[in-house]
Amino acid sequence: MEENPLISVIVLNWNGIYFLERCLGSLMAQTYSPLEMIVVDNASTDGSRGFVEKRFPRVRIIANERNLGFGGGNNVGIRAAQGKYIMVLNNDTHVEAKCIEALKCSIEKNERYGACASKILLTNKENVIDAAGIIVGWDGLSIGRGRLEPGGRYDEEAEVFFASGCACLYRKEMLDDIGLYDDDFFAYAEDTDLGWRAQLAGWKCIYSPRAIVYHVHSASSGTYSHLKAYLVERNRIWVAIKNFPLPLLVLGQGYTLCRYFWQAYGAFTGQGAAGRFTSDFKKMELVNILIRVYLSLWKSLPPLFKKRRAIQKKKRLRNREIYQLCRKYGISAKEIALKE
């Protein structure tokens, strides 16, 4: 095993000049080397590209002509990367000095570890977890493991379902096997989809508690917005259609109905994401978003089924093992609905 393989770090940026000094500065201070640092700029209009060129000349910049979203933008960087391992990092983060060293140490403990999750803490709340990996619902939805719990928890290295795309390390070999992010998602759930494809193909994910990252949650689209609500719900359906065996797809409908019930409860009581959304917008706007999601679904079914066939061909797990994943790494409909 190569002792110090090249690690490529992809920082996707869209009008994030405010965050780049701290993010890229923390990468420059990493104890691990060699690092290849790439900023993929999604057609920013705030001078981000010029700022990076002047302030961080060691960083390679790839300028997209239009905003390709999270998946499309990161895929541009991943395809250009030369590293054996590839770290994907949000621009609204900064990392502790030994973060990448810890990620590399953990992922190399098993050749089937295709991803390594970091311990992500919220920047605007003292010692509060954003994500320690991700956990999954039975209908394609997901949420950060340990979200809003005290930062002192989850201090043991452990296998998790997958890593949050906010800050994680991928083995290039895994990406060559299962493919990159799905460009069509644009934003949200790309990491969940990649995680399901990885698990179905027999790859695993390890969580490294010593890989500390600080994150400004939802800096790009706002904490709760019409766009985010639409994309999260639409994309979780896409995740299920692409990856779930038929019996789980059917079972997931009951889970979704239960989640909708608790989200309606949250909207009226001010709990969870629905409660926060309806504190700024009318309750009927959530219903309108759901209607838009399901109306848009019909046009997307043909390409989704094509992607599903390709994924199922690579599947190395039996259905029984897939259900075990849901039980091991799952979350109840009530809990995910009332989590913020």
Secondary structure, DSSP 8 states (H G I E B T S, - for coil): --SS--EEEEEEESS-HHHHHHHHHHHHT-S---EEEEEEEES-SSSHHHHHHHH-TTSEEEEESS--HHHHHHHHHHHH---SEEEEEETTEEE-TTHHHHHHHHHTT-TTEEEEEEEEEETTSTTBEEESSEEE-TTS-EEETTTTSBTTS--S-EEESB--TTEEEEEHHHHHHH----GGG-SSSHHHHHHHHHHHTT-EEEEEEEEEEEE-TTTTT-SS-HHHHHHHHHHHHHHHHHHS-HHHHHHHHHHHHHHHHHHHHHHHHT-HHHHHHHHHS-HHHHHHHHHHHHHHHHHHHHHHHHHHHHHHHH--S-HHHHHHHHHHHB--HHHHHH--
